[in-house]
């Protein structure tokens, strides 16, 4: 659901496509999404970002989001296995 919302935001507020990277580490999955944004986009904490952050926290993870190098990035880290709180 986090990836779906990140891509929805990229389509709604971005210019063109989005870059997605998923990494499986020994105890966590890391998801990164980056997209370029239009100049008129405000980078505020809308409901989509709040929902993504809440989902990550419910799973014992973290979510960082913000403007980055002319675009917007989201990084979620979600533990699995024995590291789940």
C-alpha positions in Angstrom: 0.0 0.0 0.0 2.9 2.4 0.7 4.3 1.8 -2.8 0.8 2.3 -4.3 0.3 5.7 -2.5 3.9 6.8 -3.4 3.2 6.1 -7.1 -0.2 7.8 -7.0 1.5 10.9 -5.5 4.2 10.8 -8.2 1.5 10.6 -11.0 -0.5 13.4 -9.4 2.2 15.8 -8.5 5.2 14.7 -10.6 6.7 15.2 -14.1 7.0 12.0 -15.9 7.9 8.7 -14.3 9.2 7.6 -10.9 12.2 5.6 -9.9 11.5 2.6 -7.5 14.1 0.6 -5.6 13.3 -2.3 -3.3 16.0 -3.8 -1.2 15.7 -7.0 0.9 18.1 -7.0 3.8 18.5 -9.7 6.4 15.9 -8.2 8.7 14.1 -5.4 6.7 12.7 -4.4 3.4 13.6 -1.0 2.2 11.5 0.8 -0.3 12.7 4.0 -2.1 10.6 6.1 -4.6 11.9 9.2 -6.2 10.2 11.4 -8.9 10.8 14.8 -10.3 8.2 17.4 -9.4 6.7 20.4 -11.1 7.8 23.9 -9.8 4.3 24.7 -8.5 4.0 21.7 -6.2 4.0 22.3 -2.4 5.8 19.7 -0.4 3.5 19.5 2.6 2.4 16.6 4.7 -0.8 15.7 3.0 -3.1 12.8 4.0 -1.2 10.3 1.7 2.1 10.9 3.5 0.4 10.7 6.9 -1.2 7.3 5.9 2.1 5.9 4.6 3.9 6.9 7.7 1.2 5.4 9.9 1.4 2.1 8.0 5.2 2.0 8.4 5.0 2.6 12.1 2.3 0.0 12.6 4.7 -2.5 11.1 7.5 -1.3 13.4 9.2 0.6 10.6 10.0 4.1 9.5 9.1 6.4 6.6 11.0 9.5 5.6 9.7 11.8 2.9 10.7 15.2 1.5 12.0 17.3 -1.3 15.3 16.1 -2.8 17.4 17.2 -5.8 14.5 18.8 -7.8 12.1 16.1 -6.9 10.4 14.2 -4.1 11.6 11.1 -2.3 10.1 8.5 0.0 12.1 6.0 1.9 10.3 3.3 3.9 12.1 0.7 6.1 9.9 -2.2 7.2 11.3 -4.9 9.5 10.3 -8.6 9.1 11.2 -11.8 10.8 12.4 -11.7 14.4 12.9 -7.9 14.3 9.2 -7.1 14.2 8.2 -5.3 17.4 
